[in-house]
Amino acid sequence: MDIAGRIKALRESISMSRKEFSEHTGIPVRTLEDWEAGRRTPPEYIPRLIEYQLKYEEMLNGANGDGKGSTLI
């Protein structure tokens, strides 16, 4: 899977719109749109960082047991 597909799959895995994902990660909406459409290519480490953030938040949600967790950004 290419980088654009990975980023889109990560966003969709947590059922967020681009706007919600933008606010959650701090990445501008336009940048996400360009990445997902393949108009621009982010550095290769970006999808890994996003994936780590989402896994960390999922782990926190499980540890808290309340389903709310906390946002890193």
N, C-alpha and C positions, 0 to 999 in steps of 0.2 A: 504494500500500500504506500502511496506517495505521501508526502508531508501534508498536503492539503486534505487528503482523505483522512489522515490520522487526526488532524485537528477537528475536522467536522465530526468524526466518529466519537471523539472525546466529549465534544459539546453535546451531541445527541445522547450519549450514554447517561448524562445526568438530566436529560429532558429540559434543556434551557434554550431559549431563543438566543440569537446573536447578541441582542441588547443585554439580556440578563447575564450571559456569559462574559460579555465585555465588562460589565459592572463588577462581576465576581472576580475576574482575573486582572482587571486594570488595563486590558488591551483595548485600544480604541475599536469601535464597531467597524469603521471603514477598513481598518487593518485586517480584522477577522474576515470581512467580506472578500477583500482582495486575496487573502491566503486561501480561503475555501474555494474561490473561483479560479485559482491558479494564476492570477494576474501578477502576484508577487510571491516570493518564496521566503519564508522565515529561515533563520539559522536552524540547523538540524537539531540543536539542543532544545529548542522551544517546545516541541511536542512532549519531550521527556519531562521538562520542568512542569508543564501543565498536568501531565499524568501523575507525577509525584505529588503535586499539590492536591489533586483530587483524591488520590489514595490516602494521603495524610488526613484530609478532612473526613474521609469515610472512616478511617481508623478512630479519629476523635469522636465521631458520631456514635460509633459502637461502644467506645469507652464511657461516654457520657450516658448512654442509654436513653437519652431523651429525644434522639432523632434530630436535634437542632445543631449541635456542634458549634464550631466557630469558623469564621472566615479568616483566611490568612492575609488577605489583602484588603 
